[in-house]
Amino acid sequence: MIPLTALWLPILLSAVIVFFASFIMHMVLAYHKSDYRKLPDEDRVTDALRSAGVKPGPAYFFPYCSFEEMKSAPVIEKMKRGPVGLLTVLPSRPPAMGKNMVQWLLYCVVISIFAAYLSSRTLASGTAFLQVFRVVGITALLGYGAAHVQESIWSGRSWVVTFKHLFDSVIYAALTAGTFGWLWPKSL
């Protein structure tokens, strides 16, 4: 068993590498540019939402119904008529990319800590690169990718967008695993 403190360098370095890789994947490469679309008649829709008193916080489901009402004729008619959707409202303010980027970096560190914890409890010092890569890689893949599938299943996110995020997750996991494999303690 390896002390978690012996893995501080791969924890931090892998998080920074993933952070910069995600920047390149989202800001330089073009495949995420189609993940979101503009609302038709956006000004009219946002004015209607504002005048209806829609607030940031919980997700809104429409047409709303309780579990018991789901099979009632009026709700079924509303569902057929559409639109049906989920709406997440963010706080009204200028973009706060700095805050989001700090949170993303911290999330990358947390995933690397979990990968370090699991690998430090299951692998010995001197373990071969490929074995470290397998254990850390699958842990990081679950951390970066698993929740995206739930977004398509339960929230209606496009499967194309989910597969793009899963592709990103495989790259993040490989970068994390490679960093750990490269820096894995040879002996303690």
Backbone as a chain_set.jsonl record, in Angstrom:
{"seq": "MIPLTALWLPILLSAVIVFFASFIMHMVLAYHKSDYRKLPDEDRVTDALRSAGVKPGPAYFFPYCSFEEMKSAPVIEKMKRGPVGLLTVLPSRPPAMGKNMVQWLLYCVVISIFAAYLSSRTLASGTAFLQVFRVVGITALLGYGAAHVQESIWSGRSWVVTFKHLFDSVIYAALTAGTFGWLWPKSL", "coords": {"N": [[0.854, -1.179, 0.0], [0.539, 2.184, -0.827], [1.287, 5.344, 0.531], [-1.054, 7.985, 0.289], [-0.024, 10.54, 0.179], [2.35, 10.199, -1.16], [1.674, 10.374, -3.745], [1.175, 12.949, -4.556], [2.315, 14.527, -6.614], [1.602, 13.248, -9.178], [-1.168, 13.523, -8.831], [-1.678, 16.345, -8.816], [-0.37, 17.154, -11.217], [-1.647, 15.612, -13.206], [-4.238, 16.66, -13.027], [-3.83, 19.302, -13.871], [-2.899, 18.846, -16.478], [-5.179, 17.64, -17.651], [-6.932, 19.804, -17.364], [-5.821, 21.716, -19.16], [-5.953, 20.226, -21.521], [-8.719, 20.004, -21.801], [-9.334, 22.646, -22.268], [-8.177, 23.017, -24.813], [-9.713, 21.17, -26.266], [-12.304, 22.246, -26.077], [-12.088, 24.96, -26.779], [-10.38, 25.272, -28.958], [-10.537, 23.107, -30.826], [-13.206, 22.163, -33.032], [-15.419, 20.516, -32.511], [-17.255, 20.731, -30.36], [-18.774, 22.947, -30.755], [-21.355, 22.817, -31.739], [-22.958, 21.962, -29.691], [-24.884, 23.428, -28.325], [-27.773, 25.397, -29.11], [-29.26, 28.388, -30.441], [-32.212, 29.804, -29.088], [-35.293, 29.91, -30.895], [-36.608, 33.059, -31.766], [-35.479, 34.386, -29.524], [-35.434, 36.718, -27.833], [-38.171, 37.234, -27.329], [-38.898, 34.852, -26.025], [-37.187, 34.88, -23.749], [-38.062, 37.249, -22.576], [-40.671, 36.477, -21.915], [-40.158, 34.418, -20.062], [-38.866, 35.884, -18.072], [-40.93, 37.685, -17.324], [-42.694, 35.842, -16.313], [-41.57, 35.207, -13.95], [-39.544, 33.329, -13.603], [-36.96, 31.79, -11.86], [-33.452, 31.397, -10.973], [-32.035, 28.245, -10.004], [-33.741, 25.485, -9.045], [-34.304, 22.897, -11.513], [-36.672, 23.32, -14.097], [-39.484, 21.52, -15.156], [-41.477, 20.969, -17.949], [-44.496, 20.232, -19.686], [-45.461, 20.613, -16.362], [-46.197, 18.068, -13.993], [-47.505, 16.017, -11.377], [-46.395, 12.785, -10.228], [-48.605, 11.158, -9.993], [-50.425, 12.439, -11.68], [-49.47, 11.988, -14.2], [-50.546, 10.219, -16.124], [-52.966, 11.303, -16.725], [-55.625, 12.588, -18.776], [-55.57, 15.448, -19.438], [-52.833, 16.084, -18.999], [-51.51, 14.308, -20.712], [-52.45, 15.3, -23.138], [-51.277, 17.867, -23.117], [-48.604, 17.044, -23.25], [-48.537, 15.84, -25.766], [-49.095, 18.058, -27.372], [-46.931, 19.722, -26.83], [-44.336, 22.236, -26.389], [-42.175, 19.832, -24.74], [-40.074, 19.734, -21.996], [-36.98, 20.327, -20.15], [-35.753, 22.882, -18.118], [-33.071, 24.798, -17.209], [-32.218, 27.466, -15.266], [-29.881, 29.958, -15.032], [-28.067, 32.18, -12.803], [-28.645, 35.672, -13.349], [-26.215, 37.427, -14.833], [-23.079, 38.766, -16.018], [-20.952, 36.599, -18.029], [-19.117, 34.234, -16.048], [-16.507, 32.997, -16.327], [-14.068, 32.606, -15.038], [-14.651, 31.698, -12.42], [-15.97, 29.282, -13.072], [-13.864, 27.924, -14.315], [-12.025, 27.61, -12.238], [-13.551, 25.947, -10.582], [-13.737, 23.715, -12.287], [-11.019, 22.949, -12.448], [-10.597, 22.24, -9.748], [-12.383, 20.101, -9.598], [-11.117, 18.328, -11.362], [-8.838, 17.821, -9.824], [-10.04, 16.503, -7.649], [-11.03, 14.161, -8.903], [-8.573, 13.035, -9.632], [-7.558, 12.596, -7.073], [-9.321, 10.595, -6.119], [-8.667, 8.583, -7.981], [-6.006, 8.235, -7.281], [-6.284, 7.373, -4.644], [-7.677, 4.884, -4.903], [-5.866, 3.45, -6.542], [-3.575, 3.52, -4.952], [-4.278, 1.851, -2.921], [-4.587, -0.583, -4.1], [-2.408, -1.197, -5.685], [1.115, -1.83, -5.689], [4.245, -0.156, -4.924], [6.464, 0.211, -7.659], [4.908, -1.126, -9.495], [4.047, -2.109, -12.794], [3.821, 0.136, -15.611], [1.567, -0.263, -17.366], [-0.315, -1.635, -15.774], [-0.805, 0.228, -13.734], [-1.84, 2.217, -15.378], [-4.234, 0.979, -16.22], [-5.795, 0.697, -13.809], [-5.906, 3.351, -12.759], [-6.867, 4.622, -15.025], [-9.484, 3.529, -15.519], [-10.785, 4.344, -13.221], [-10.603, 7.147, -13.426], [-12.001, 7.475, -15.828], [-14.606, 6.732, -15.08], [-15.08, 8.803, -13.268], [-14.925, 11.135, -14.882], [-16.727, 10.568, -16.961], [-19.137, 9.037, -16.431], [-21.546, 10.31, -15.522], [-22.514, 11.692, -17.713], [-23.988, 9.975, -19.357], [-26.318, 9.602, -17.885], [-27.474, 12.098, -18.216], [-28.448, 12.012, -20.836], [-30.236, 9.882, -20.639], [-32.134, 10.639, -18.613], [-32.537, 13.419, -18.803], [-32.876, 14.142, -21.394], [-30.787, 15.019, -23.02], [-29.054, 15.332, -26.077], [-27.884, 12.371, -27.608], [-25.7, 12.487, -29.246], [-24.248, 14.676, -28.269], [-23.682, 13.65, -25.739], [-22.027, 11.457, -26.449], [-19.867, 12.871, -27.456], [-18.921, 14.073, -25.115], [-18.271, 11.755, -23.705], [-16.194, 10.83, -25.304], [-14.35, 12.891, -24.823], [-13.988, 12.303, -22.118], [-12.677, 9.833, -22.196], [-10.228, 10.628, -23.238], [-9.374, 12.398, -21.192], [-9.196, 10.542, -19.104], [-7.185, 8.844, -20.084], [-5.024, 10.613, -20.168], [-4.773, 11.202, -17.448], [-4.257, 8.622, -16.437], [-1.891, 8.009, -17.812], [-0.157, 9.933, -16.762], [-0.053, 9.174, -14.039], [0.976, 6.569, -14.384], [3.487, 7.124, -15.437], [4.678, 8.585, -13.368], [4.553, 6.863, -11.226], [5.49, 5.577, -8.067], [8.637, 3.988, -7.835], [9.87, 2.699, -5.779], [9.464, 2.648, -2.208]], "CA": [[0.0, 0.0, 0.0], [1.314, 3.41, -0.975], [0.61, 6.49, 1.165], [-1.634, 8.929, -0.663], [0.87, 11.705, 0.073], [3.416, 9.888, -2.116], [1.135, 10.567, -5.096], [0.745, 14.346, -4.723], [2.74, 15.059, -7.913], [0.695, 12.836, -10.259], [-2.507, 14.082, -8.6], [-1.732, 17.741, -9.281], [0.044, 17.267, -12.616], [-2.701, 15.076, -14.078], [-5.353, 17.616, -13.025], [-3.438, 20.445, -14.72], [-2.863, 18.368, -17.866], [-6.569, 17.507, -18.102], [-7.476, 21.156, -17.457], [-5.37, 22.326, -20.415], [-6.499, 19.43, -22.621], [-10.131, 20.378, -21.961], [-9.334, 23.965, -22.906], [-7.922, 22.811, -26.24], [-10.836, 20.451, -26.859], [-13.504, 23.075, -26.135], [-11.878, 26.302, -27.321], [-9.605, 25.262, -30.203], [-11.157, 22.153, -31.745], [-14.546, 22.654, -33.361], [-16.501, 19.547, -32.409], [-18.241, 21.052, -29.321], [-19.465, 24.205, -31.082], [-22.77, 22.58, -32.048], [-23.632, 21.352, -28.536], [-26.004, 24.282, -27.924], [-28.36, 26.191, -30.18], [-30.001, 29.584, -30.036], [-33.675, 29.681, -29.077], [-35.999, 30.715, -31.891], [-37.206, 34.269, -31.196], [-34.899, 34.369, -28.173], [-35.838, 37.866, -27.011], [-39.553, 37.043, -26.89], [-38.925, 33.75, -25.062], [-36.578, 35.309, -22.481], [-38.98, 38.222, -21.963], [-41.791, 35.716, -21.324], [-39.643, 33.745, -18.865], [-38.621, 36.929, -17.061], [-42.215, 38.194, -16.815], [-43.344, 34.757, -15.566], [-40.924, 35.09, -12.643], [-38.662, 32.163, -13.541], [-35.781, 32.112, -11.045], [-32.388, 30.384, -10.983], [-32.112, 27.249, -8.928], [-34.15, 24.134, -9.447], [-34.665, 22.722, -12.919], [-38.101, 23.359, -14.367], [-39.959, 20.534, -16.119], [-42.756, 21.404, -18.502], [-45.524, 20.656, -18.76], [-45.264, 20.027, -15.04], [-47.264, 17.238, -13.432], [-47.05, 15.096, -10.334], [-46.314, 11.404, -10.696], [-49.975, 10.638, -10.071], [-51.13, 13.092, -12.795], [-48.762, 11.728, -15.447], [-51.365, 9.498, -17.102], [-54.275, 11.953, -16.884], [-55.887, 13.067, -20.134], [-55.063, 16.8, -19.7], [-51.365, 16.076, -19.066], [-51.15, 13.622, -21.958], [-52.726, 16.247, -24.231], [-50.209, 18.873, -23.079], [-47.37, 16.394, -23.709], [-48.653, 15.676, -27.22], [-49.072, 19.381, -27.984], [-45.557, 20.201, -26.696], [-43.094, 21.496, -26.221], [-41.886, 19.141, -23.483], [-38.655, 19.972, -21.759], [-36.362, 20.696, -18.884], [-35.152, 24.199, -18.234], [-32.197, 25.211, -16.122], [-32.03, 28.913, -15.317], [-28.67, 30.375, -14.324], [-28.175, 33.548, -12.289], [-28.473, 36.738, -14.338], [-24.961, 38.149, -14.642], [-22.143, 38.527, -17.126], [-20.282, 35.287, -17.898], [-18.139, 34.133, -14.959], [-15.662, 31.862, -16.718], [-13.018, 32.396, -14.046], [-15.208, 30.842, -11.362], [-16.2, 27.951, -13.636], [-12.579, 27.279, -14.585], [-11.481, 27.195, -10.938], [-14.328, 24.774, -10.164], [-13.338, 22.6, -13.149], [-9.698, 22.501, -12.006], [-10.785, 21.544, -8.477], [-13.029, 18.826, -9.926], [-10.049, 17.484, -11.907], [-8.018, 17.402, -8.681], [-10.825, 15.522, -6.882], [-11.006, 12.891, -9.642], [-7.221, 12.479, -9.49], [-7.426, 12.096, -5.699], [-10.004, 9.302, -6.067], [-7.855, 7.62, -8.734], [-4.816, 7.976, -6.462], [-6.683, 6.577, -3.483], [-7.951, 3.511, -5.305], [-4.638, 2.8, -7.022], [-2.617, 3.369, -3.845], [-4.736, 0.758, -2.071], [-4.613, -1.839, -4.85], [-1.146, -1.411, -6.393], [2.332, -1.622, -4.898], [5.283, 0.615, -5.604], [7.144, -0.601, -8.656], [3.955, -1.753, -10.409], [4.293, -1.763, -14.197], [3.067, 1.255, -16.177], [0.278, -0.67, -17.93], [-1.248, -1.966, -14.694], [-1.183, 1.523, -13.139], [-2.683, 2.86, -16.387], [-5.567, 0.337, -16.193], [-6.544, 1.013, -12.588], [-6.16, 4.795, -12.714], [-7.666, 4.991, -16.194], [-10.908, 3.206, -15.368], [-11.304, 5.206, -12.153], [-10.763, 8.498, -13.988], [-13.067, 7.428, -16.832], [-15.876, 6.783, -14.36], [-15.238, 10.142, -12.708], [-15.163, 12.147, -15.92], [-17.708, 10.257, -17.979], [-20.354, 8.285, -16.12], [-22.758, 11.13, -15.359], [-23.024, 12.182, -18.998], [-24.993, 9.044, -19.858], [-27.555, 9.904, -17.169], [-28.069, 13.308, -18.8], [-29.234, 11.613, -22.003], [-31.329, 8.997, -20.227], [-33.158, 11.289, -17.797], [-32.766, 14.842, -19.083], [-33.129, 14.354, -22.816], [-29.652, 15.568, -23.763], [-28.755, 14.625, -27.316], [-26.88, 11.323, -27.472], [-24.501, 12.942, -29.959], [-23.503, 15.491, -27.304], [-23.18, 12.734, -24.71], [-20.894, 10.712, -26.991], [-18.728, 13.802, -27.515], [-18.402, 14.187, -23.747], [-17.63, 10.485, -23.372], [-14.912, 10.854, -26.023], [-13.491, 13.758, -24.001], [-13.695, 11.592, -20.871], [-11.659, 8.817, -22.488], [-8.943, 11.347, -23.356], [-8.992, 12.848, -19.848], [-8.797, 9.357, -18.339], [-5.885, 8.387, -20.595], [-4.009, 11.566, -19.711], [-4.602, 10.971, -16.006], [-3.615, 7.317, -16.255], [-0.52, 8.109, -18.292], [0.612, 10.723, -15.787], [0.175, 8.314, -12.876], [1.872, 5.487, -14.767], [4.813, 7.698, -15.629], [5.202, 9.062, -12.088], [4.284, 5.892, -10.159], [6.705, 5.313, -7.276], [9.369, 2.744, -8.123], [10.054, 2.065, -4.467], [9.23, 3.595, -1.094]], "C": [[0.896, 1.238, 0.0], [0.579, 4.537, -0.252], [0.121, 7.469, 0.093], [-0.727, 10.141, -0.862], [2.022, 11.458, -0.896], [2.966, 10.13, -3.556], [0.696, 12.009, -5.354], [1.132, 14.893, -6.093], [1.853, 14.556, -9.055], [-0.731, 13.349, -10.073], [-2.596, 15.483, -9.202], [-1.394, 17.865, -10.767], [-1.033, 16.729, -13.556], [-3.897, 16.024, -14.144], [-5.047, 18.807, -13.927], [-3.408, 20.037, -16.191], [-4.276, 18.228, -18.422], [-7.212, 18.878, -18.274], [-7.096, 21.795, -18.793], [-5.859, 21.543, -21.632], [-7.961, 19.808, -22.869], [-10.261, 21.756, -22.595], [-9.159, 23.816, -24.415], [-9.132, 22.17, -26.912], [-12.081, 21.325, -27.003], [-13.294, 24.416, -26.831], [-11.156, 26.306, -28.673], [-10.242, 24.324, -31.227], [-12.633, 22.503, -31.917], [-15.685, 21.702, -33.0], [-17.508, 19.816, -31.29], [-19.073, 22.3, -29.663], [-20.947, 24.014, -31.363], [-23.544, 21.981, -30.879], [-24.865, 22.14, -28.084], [-26.491, 25.07, -29.126], [-29.077, 27.401, -29.597], [-31.503, 29.282, -30.086], [-34.267, 30.457, -30.248], [-36.682, 31.891, -31.18], [-36.786, 34.424, -29.732], [-35.38, 35.518, -27.29], [-37.26, 37.705, -26.486], [-39.645, 35.945, -25.833], [-38.337, 34.2, -23.725], [-37.417, 36.385, -21.797], [-40.143, 37.509, -21.272], [-41.338, 35.004, -20.049], [-39.429, 34.747, -17.736], [-39.944, 37.418, -16.465], [-42.98, 37.119, -16.05], [-42.693, 34.542, -14.206], [-40.038, 33.858, -12.493], [-37.368, 32.572, -12.854], [-34.708, 31.036, -11.206], [-32.577, 29.402, -9.838], [-32.549, 25.915, -9.454], [-34.416, 24.08, -10.942], [-36.191, 22.743, -13.026], [-38.426, 22.277, -15.395], [-41.301, 21.019, -16.631], [-43.199, 20.464, -19.615], [-45.393, 19.886, -17.449], [-46.478, 19.189, -14.648], [-46.663, 16.403, -12.312], [-47.005, 13.695, -10.937], [-47.714, 10.82, -10.9], [-50.728, 11.201, -11.28], [-50.587, 12.693, -14.171], [-49.618, 11.07, -16.525], [-52.753, 10.111, -17.287], [-54.406, 12.526, -18.299], [-55.365, 14.489, -20.374], [-53.531, 16.843, -19.832], [-50.903, 15.405, -20.355], [-51.364, 14.55, -23.142], [-51.652, 17.343, -24.29], [-48.893, 18.297, -23.609], [-47.387, 16.228, -25.226], [-48.505, 17.015, -27.935], [-47.67, 19.975, -27.951], [-45.479, 21.701, -26.56], [-43.0, 20.865, -24.824], [-40.404, 19.365, -23.216], [-38.271, 20.179, -20.32], [-35.681, 22.03, -19.101], [-34.316, 24.468, -16.993], [-31.951, 26.699, -16.293], [-30.826, 29.263, -14.441], [-28.872, 31.779, -13.761], [-27.919, 34.57, -13.399], [-27.233, 37.543, -13.988], [-24.099, 37.947, -15.878], [-21.468, 37.166, -16.95], [-19.196, 35.325, -16.82], [-17.226, 32.94, -15.23], [-14.562, 31.589, -15.696], [-13.472, 31.454, -12.945], [-15.407, 29.416, -11.872], [-14.879, 27.218, -13.871], [-11.903, 26.821, -13.295], [-12.223, 25.952, -10.447], [-13.951, 23.548, -10.99], [-11.967, 22.064, -12.723], [-9.804, 21.733, -10.685], [-11.447, 20.174, -8.679], [-12.002, 17.845, -10.491], [-9.145, 16.972, -10.792], [-8.756, 16.323, -7.878], [-10.828, 14.168, -7.601], [-9.632, 12.237, -9.527], [-6.977, 11.952, -8.075], [-8.117, 10.732, -5.561], [-9.209, 8.229, -6.807], [-6.603, 7.244, -7.939], [-5.171, 7.087, -5.278], [-6.88, 5.117, -3.871], [-6.668, 2.793, -5.738], [-3.632, 2.588, -5.894], [-3.002, 2.225, -2.913], [-4.682, -0.594, -2.779], [-3.298, -2.169, -5.548], [0.037, -1.115, -5.476], [3.275, -0.685, -5.645], [6.01, -0.339, -6.551], [6.212, -1.327, -9.607], [4.207, -1.236, -11.82], [3.34, -0.668, -14.673], [1.673, 0.824, -16.618], [-0.745, -1.003, -16.848], [-1.716, -0.7, -13.973], [-2.155, 2.231, -14.081], [-4.1, 2.287, -16.345], [-6.383, 0.782, -14.985], [-6.896, 2.497, -12.525], [-7.079, 5.203, -13.856], [-9.144, 4.705, -16.028], [-11.541, 4.054, -14.272], [-11.568, 6.612, -12.686], [-11.881, 8.528, -15.029], [-14.44, 7.476, -16.167], [-16.131, 8.176, -13.798], [-15.582, 11.189, -13.746], [-16.369, 11.848, -16.795], [-19.046, 9.713, -17.567], [-21.615, 9.147, -16.086], [-23.328, 11.629, -16.685], [-24.109, 11.275, -19.568], [-26.337, 9.316, -19.178], [-28.243, 11.138, -17.744], [-28.899, 12.972, -20.035], [-30.425, 10.755, -21.608], [-32.454, 9.787, -19.57], [-33.474, 12.722, -18.192], [-32.918, 15.15, -20.561], [-31.98, 14.976, -23.589], [-29.426, 14.711, -25.004], [-27.673, 13.573, -27.075], [-25.594, 11.699, -28.206], [-23.627, 13.773, -29.019], [-22.913, 14.612, -26.214], [-21.973, 11.953, -25.223], [-19.663, 11.604, -27.151], [-18.093, 13.946, -26.133], [-17.731, 12.885, -23.294], [-16.282, 10.352, -24.078], [-13.913, 11.707, -25.246], [-13.043, 13.015, -22.745], [-12.637, 10.514, -21.067], [-10.281, 9.477, -22.592], [-8.476, 11.822, -21.984], [-8.499, 11.673, -19.0], [-7.427, 8.856, -18.786], [-4.764, 9.319, -20.154], [-3.723, 11.389, -18.219], [-3.838, 9.68, -15.766], [-2.154, 7.348, -16.703], [0.376, 8.875, -17.332], [0.935, 9.884, -14.559], [1.157, 7.187, -13.212], [3.316, 5.945, -14.89], [5.465, 8.068, -14.291], [4.995, 8.076, -10.93], [5.568, 5.579, -9.405], [7.336, 3.962, -7.607], [9.634, 1.963, -6.843], [9.791, 3.112, -3.398], [10.172, 3.316, 0.033]], "O": [[1.88, 1.314, 0.736], [-0.635, 4.672, -0.406], [0.818, 7.733, -0.887], [-0.672, 10.703, -1.956], [2.612, 12.412, -1.402], [3.781, 10.095, -4.478], [-0.078, 12.261, -6.278], [0.363, 15.649, -6.686], [1.384, 15.374, -9.846], [-1.431, 13.585, -11.057], [-3.487, 15.767, -10.003], [-2.06, 18.602, -11.494], [-1.3, 17.332, -14.596], [-4.505, 16.177, -15.203], [-5.918, 19.266, -14.666], [-3.842, 20.798, -17.055], [-4.542, 18.652, -19.547], [-7.958, 19.094, -19.229], [-7.952, 22.351, -19.481], [-6.151, 22.138, -22.669], [-8.389, 19.918, -24.018], [-11.187, 22.007, -23.367], [-9.899, 24.413, -25.197], [-9.53, 22.58, -28.003], [-12.838, 21.158, -27.959], [-14.233, 24.955, -27.416], [-11.309, 27.25, -29.449], [-10.46, 24.715, -32.374], [-13.236, 23.087, -31.017], [-16.845, 22.074, -33.177], [-18.554, 19.167, -31.274], [-19.984, 22.655, -28.916], [-21.722, 24.962, -31.237], [-24.678, 21.536, -31.059], [-25.792, 21.561, -27.516], [-25.726, 25.373, -30.042], [-29.446, 27.426, -28.423], [-31.992, 28.605, -30.99], [-33.794, 31.549, -30.564], [-37.266, 31.718, -30.111], [-37.618, 34.571, -28.836], [-35.699, 35.306, -26.12], [-37.528, 38.008, -25.324], [-40.381, 36.083, -24.856], [-38.922, 33.932, -22.675], [-37.478, 36.431, -20.569], [-40.55, 37.893, -20.176], [-42.067, 34.995, -19.057], [-39.773, 34.482, -16.584], [-40.068, 37.549, -15.248], [-43.83, 37.444, -15.221], [-43.207, 33.776, -13.391], [-39.808, 33.392, -11.377], [-36.752, 33.574, -13.217], [-35.021, 29.892, -11.536], [-33.21, 29.715, -8.829], [-31.829, 25.274, -10.219], [-34.717, 25.099, -11.563], [-36.898, 22.244, -12.15], [-37.72, 22.135, -16.393], [-42.16, 21.433, -15.853], [-42.38, 19.964, -20.386], [-45.236, 18.665, -17.441], [-47.622, 19.547, -14.93], [-45.465, 16.119, -12.304], [-47.521, 13.462, -12.03], [-47.964, 10.086, -11.857], [-51.579, 10.516, -11.847], [-51.186, 13.027, -15.193], [-49.432, 11.337, -17.712], [-53.618, 9.514, -17.929], [-53.414, 12.897, -18.927], [-54.764, 14.733, -21.421], [-53.001, 17.558, -20.682], [-49.989, 15.901, -21.015], [-50.542, 14.583, -24.058], [-51.177, 17.702, -25.368], [-48.157, 18.974, -24.327], [-46.375, 16.448, -25.892], [-47.862, 17.096, -28.982], [-47.248, 20.643, -28.895], [-46.51, 22.37, -26.617], [-43.65, 21.302, -23.874], [-39.576, 19.203, -24.112], [-39.103, 20.202, -19.412], [-35.098, 22.272, -20.158], [-34.805, 24.375, -15.867], [-31.519, 27.139, -17.358], [-30.771, 28.906, -13.264], [-29.77, 32.494, -14.207], [-27.082, 34.354, -14.275], [-27.198, 38.249, -12.98], [-24.363, 37.059, -16.689], [-21.419, 36.639, -15.839], [-18.459, 36.303, -16.692], [-17.184, 31.99, -14.448], [-14.168, 30.437, -15.515], [-12.756, 30.521, -12.583], [-15.056, 28.454, -11.188], [-14.795, 26.011, -13.645], [-11.278, 25.761, -13.263], [-11.602, 25.011, -9.953], [-13.856, 22.448, -10.445], [-11.778, 20.85, -12.646], [-9.169, 20.691, -10.523], [-11.101, 19.207, -8.001], [-12.012, 16.664, -10.141], [-8.731, 15.813, -10.812], [-8.146, 15.332, -7.473], [-10.644, 13.134, -6.959], [-9.535, 11.023, -9.347], [-6.263, 10.965, -7.9], [-7.561, 9.816, -4.954], [-9.086, 7.102, -6.328], [-6.191, 6.084, -7.924], [-4.436, 6.154, -4.952], [-6.317, 4.22, -3.244], [-6.425, 1.654, -5.338], [-2.916, 1.587, -5.881], [-2.154, 1.69, -2.199], [-4.726, -1.637, -2.126], [-3.093, -3.31, -5.962], [-0.04, -0.255, -4.599], [3.121, -0.453, -6.844], [6.149, -1.53, -6.275], [6.683, -2.083, -10.457], [4.54, -0.067, -12.014], [2.208, -0.559, -14.201], [0.692, 1.483, -16.276], [-1.924, -0.682, -16.997], [-2.895, -0.574, -13.641], [-3.167, 2.778, -13.643], [-5.069, 3.042, -16.428], [-7.532, 1.198, -15.128], [-8.045, 2.858, -12.269], [-7.967, 6.036, -13.676], [-9.978, 5.548, -16.36], [-12.704, 4.441, -14.381], [-12.622, 7.195, -12.432], [-12.629, 9.502, -15.103], [-15.335, 8.18, -16.635], [-17.256, 8.674, -13.842], [-16.441, 12.039, -13.513], [-16.983, 12.774, -17.325], [-20.025, 9.905, -18.288], [-22.656, 8.724, -16.588], [-24.512, 11.954, -16.761], [-25.051, 11.759, -20.196], [-27.38, 9.264, -19.829], [-29.472, 11.21, -17.755], [-29.944, 13.581, -20.259], [-31.506, 10.889, -22.182], [-33.617, 9.617, -19.937], [-34.582, 13.195, -17.938], [-33.074, 16.312, -20.937], [-32.18, 15.423, -24.718], [-29.597, 13.493, -24.962], [-26.667, 13.847, -26.419], [-24.511, 11.264, -27.814], [-22.409, 13.595, -28.978], [-21.767, 14.81, -25.81], [-20.989, 11.802, -24.498], [-18.536, 11.135, -26.997], [-16.869, 13.94, -26.003], [-16.731, 12.92, -22.577], [-15.333, 9.817, -23.505], [-12.771, 11.3, -25.035], [-11.878, 13.083, -22.352], [-11.793, 10.306, -20.196], [-9.291, 8.944, -22.091], [-7.302, 11.666, -21.646], [-7.514, 11.791, -18.271], [-6.6, 8.483, -17.953], [-3.676, 8.862, -19.806], [-2.57, 11.422, -17.789], [-2.887, 9.646, -14.985], [-1.286, 6.777, -16.044], [1.53, 8.505, -17.118], [2.073, 9.883, -14.089], [2.057, 6.885, -12.428], [4.244, 5.239, -14.495], [6.669, 7.881, -14.111], [5.238, 8.424, -9.775], [6.61, 5.343, -10.015], [6.659, 2.935, -7.653], [9.624, 0.732, -6.831], [9.885, 4.313, -3.651], [10.132, 4.002, 1.054]]}, "num_chains": 1, "name": "protein.A"}
